[in-house]
Amino acid sequence: MLSSRTALGWLAVAAVFAIAWLALPFATGILLGALMAFTLDPVYAALVRRWHRPTTASLITIATSTLLIVGALSAFMTQFVMRSVSLANTLRDQLHNHGTLSVWIDSATGWLGRIGISTENMTDQLTEQLEAGFGEIASRSAAIAASIATGTFSTLLGLFFAVMTTHLVLRYWSRMSQAIVLVSPLDPEHTRELLADFRRVGSMTVSGTVLTGVSQGLLAMLGFWLTGVPRPIFFGIATALASLIPAVGTLLVWVPAGLYLFAVSHPGKAIVELAWGALVVVGLSDYLIRPRLVGDEAMPALLVFIALFGGLEALGLRGLIVGPVLMALAVTVLRLYSVDRAARTTGGHSGGGGEA
């Protein structure tokens, strides 16, 4: 028959699973809230030192950051959708009305024909594919606007849990971590180290993701300015935000910009813009800047790339945040296990030698 302590332990495990099951639909918001709290903690701590009112400092920190993020995203998304539809329609008109883009396609296929490459029906097929692609851009932009409108409730619900989690973690993280240490089956020192790594890597991941987006936006803005794309600042901001979109990311901005330059009779600048986007905005940022900002110095570069791109592939946009955090915790667990195992092995060998 189970003892009272054993039964209570199993009930505690069941309680943890029940809470996790109920919180699963809002797991992303809760995790982002915790990571945002770790990132905003220096601001919160500075306000507490100045006013000596922790609750007020937490509310001001959360309200200011939330208003800035939500307000900026709402205003920008409206402009972005409008400009995307306008650009797509302009490019479609260029194809329909024998505009510059249509003339350039005819010239390109004629040049291919002169060097011996068959171009039969190539012009019509390429025109149809480009027209379908531009139509897809316009329809997808409208679909994004519609999904934002229909997904307002779920978005607000996720935002509610994120804000609540941010407030609780800012105010009570020390008490929460102490409670976790008490109930954890691990050694207290191991639990504290896991929590410390979770806090450190979470803050580094959020700040690294934001800084990577900012760097991509600045690099893209420089490319837009150099090649003469209109409103380089606006499209630079668009690139920074698009860097958070899975799979396509910044391609949603600099590829249409390159096509626009083709359409307005600047093929040389268009090629420079597309090369700049591929080599600098994507290559330099995703494969050099992001791993350095998001990765951990103690983690091998291969694991950093696995965490970033594996998380993106498995979880979509959430994977950019969740992947590095999970990888860092996994590496910490393996490191703690190897140290503990080595200590036990060394201790066992020493004890055996003494008895002999």
N, C-alpha and C positions, 0 to 999 in steps of 0.2 A: 504494500500500500504506500502511496506517495506521502512524503512528509509535508507538513504545512509550508515549509520554506520552499521545497521543490515545486509544489503546486502554485505558490505565489509567483515563483520565477516564470513558470510556463504561462501564467495569466498575464504577467508583464510583457512577455514576448508577443502574446496574442493581442494585447492592447496596442503595442507598437505597430503591428501589422494592420490593425483596424484603422488606426489614425493615418497610416501611410496610404491605405486603400481609399479612404475618404478624401485625402488631400491630393490624390493622384491627378484629378482633372485640373488642378490649379498648381501643379508642381513647378511648371515653368515660371509662373508669376512669383511663387514663394522663393524659388532659387534666385531669380533675378533680384527680388527684394533684398535677400540676404547679401548678395554680392554688391548691390548698390550701397547697402549700409556699410560694408567694409570699405568701399571706395570713398564714401562721403564722410567717413569717421573723422578724418583730420579737420574738416570744416565744422562738424558737430562739436568736437573737442575744443576748438578755438572759441566757439560761441558759449560753451559751458564755462570756460575759464573767464570769459568776459562778463557774463550775466549771472552765473551761478544758478541757472534755472534749466535743468536738463530737459524737462518736457517741452518748454518753450523753444529751446535750442533745436530739439528734434523736429518739432512741427515746422519751424521756420526753414530748416534745412530741406525737409521733404517737400514742403509747399513750393519753395523757390525752384528746386530742381525739377519737380513735376510740371509746373507751369511753363518753365523754359522749354523742356523737352516736348510736351504735348502741343504747346502753342506754336513752336517753330515747325514741328512736323506737320501739323494741320495746315498752316499757311503755305508751307512749301509744297506739300502734296497737291494742293489745289492748283498752284501755278504749274507744277510739273506735268500733271495730267493735261492741262489746257495746252501747254506748249508741245507736248508729245503728239497730241492729236493734230495740232496745227502743222507741225513739221511733217508728219506722215501724209497729210492731205496735200501739202506743197510738193512733196516728192512724187506723189501719185499724179499730180497735175503735170509735172515735168515729163513723166513717161507718156501720158495720154496725148498731150498737145505738142509733141515733137520738141520738147524743151531741151535744155542743155544736157541733162542726164541721158535722154534718148539719143541725142546726137553722139555723145561720148560712147554709148554702147555700140552704135553703128560703126564708129571709128575703130573701136577695139576689136570687134568681130572682123572688120575688113582687114586689119593688120594681121590677125591670126590667119585669115585666108591667104594672104600674100606669102606667109612663111610655110604654107603647106598644111595647115591644120584645118580640117573640115569644119565649116561653120554653117552647114545647112540647117535651117530652122533654129539656129542658136540664138539669134537676136530675139525672135518671138518668144522662145522658151525662157530666156533670161529676163525679158521684160515682164512676162507673166509671173515669174517667180518673185521678182522684185516688187511688183504690184501687190501680189498676195502678201508678201512680207510687210509692206507698208500698211496694208489694210489690217494685218494682224496687230501691228503696233497700235493703231488707232483703236481697234476693238479691245485689245488687252488693257489699254489705258482706261477706256470706259469701264471695263470689267473691274479694274482695280478700284475705281471710284465707287462702283456699285457694291463691291465686297466690303469696302470700308463703311459704307452706309448701313448695310445689312448686318455687319459684324460688330456694330457699336456695343451691344449689350455684353457680348462675350469679351470684347476688348476692355470695356469698363470694369467687368468683373475681375479679369486678370490684373488690371491696374489697381483695383481695390486691394487684392491680396498682396500685390507687390508693395504697395504703400504701407499696409498694415505690418508686413514682415519687416520692412525697412525701419519703421518706428520701433518695433519690439527689439530688433537686433541692436539698433543704436542705443536704446535705453538699458537693455537687460542682458547684453551678450555675456558679461562676466558671470552673472547668475545662471544663465542658460548653460554655459560651458561647464560650470561647476556641477550642475545637475547631471549633465551628460557623463562627466567623469565618474560620478557616484554610481550610476546605473549601468555603465558600460562593463561588459565582461572582460575587457582588456585591462592590462596593467595601467594604472592611472597616468604614469609618465607617457606611455604609448598613446593613450587617448588624448592627452594634452598636446602631444606633438602632431597628431592627426588634425586636431581642431586648429592648431596654429598654422599648419600647412594649408588647410581649407581656407582660412581667413586670408592668408598671404597670397595664395594663388588666385583666389576669387577676385581680390582687389586688382591684382596684376592683369588678370584676363580681361576684366571690364575696361580698365584704363588702357590696356594694350589694344583692344579692339577699337575703342574710340580714337586713339591716337593713329592707328593704322588707317582708319577711314579719313581722318583729317589729312594725313600725309598723302593719301591717294587723291583727295580732293585738290590739294595744293599743287601736286604734280600735274594732274589733269588740267587744272586752271592755267598753269604755265604753258602746257601744250596748246590749249585753246587760244591763248593770247598770241603765242608765236605763229600759229597757223591762220590767224584771223577769223576764228569762229566768233560770231556775235555773242555778247553777254557771257564772257568767260567766267566771271565770278559766279553767276547763277548756275552755269553748268558745272563749275567746280564743286559747288555745294551739292548739286545733284549727284555727282560722282561719289562724293563722300557718303551720301545716304545710300546710294545704290550698292556700295561695297558690302552692305549688310545682307543683300539679297542672295540667296543660295544659287550656285551654279553659274548664272549669267553675270550677276554683279555689275561691275563698272562697264561691261560691254554694252549695257543698255543705254549708255550716254555717249561714249567716245566713238562707237561704231556708227550710229546715226550722224554724229558730227562729221566723221570722215565722208560719209555718203553725201552730206549737205555740201561739203567742199567740192566733191565731184560734180554735183548738180549745178553749182554756180561757176563752173569752168576753171577750177583750180585743182587739176589732177595732181600736180606736184605737192601742193600743201596737203591734199587729202592723203596721199601716200605717207607723208611725214607724220600726219596726225594718227593714222592707223598704226604705223610702226611705233610711234611714241606710246600709244595706248597699250600695245601688246608688250613692248619691252620694258617700259618704265612704270606705267600705272599698274599693270598686272604683274609683270616679271619681278621688278625691283621690290614692289610693295609686298606682294603675297609670298615671295620666296626668300626675301632677305629682311625686310623691315618687320613684318608681322611675327615671324618666328622669334626674332630678338626681343620684341616687346611683350609677347604673350608667353614665350617659353621661360623655363627655369634654367638657371646656369648649371644646376646639378643634374638636369635631365638631358640625355643625348639628343642631338638634333633630329635623328630619325624618329624618336618618340614624339618630339614636338610636332613634326609634320604629320605623323599618324594621328595625333590628337586633334589637330586642326582639320585636316581633310577627311579623316575617318569620321569625326564628329559631324562634319558638314554633310557627308554622304549618308550617314545613318539617321541623323536627326534634323537635317535641314538647317535653317537659320539658328535654331537653338544650339546646334552642335558646335558653333564657333565659341560659345560660352561653356557649354556642358562638357565638351570633349576635353579641353585642357584641364578643367577641374578634376574630372574623373581620372585622367591619366596621371595627374600629379598625386592624387590620393592613392592610386594603385601603386605608383612607384614608391611612395612613402611606406605603404603597408609591406611591400616586398623588402624594402630596406630594413624596416624594423624587424621583420621576420628573420632576415639573414643575420642581423646583428645578434638577435636573441638566440638563434640556432648556433652561431659561432661561439657565443658565451657559454651555452650549455655543453657544447662539444669540448671546449677548452676545460671547463670545470670538471667534466666527466673524466677526461684524460688525466688531469692533475690528481683527482681523487683516487683513480685506479693506481697511479704511480705511488701514492703515499701508502696505500694498503699493502702493496707488494713489498 
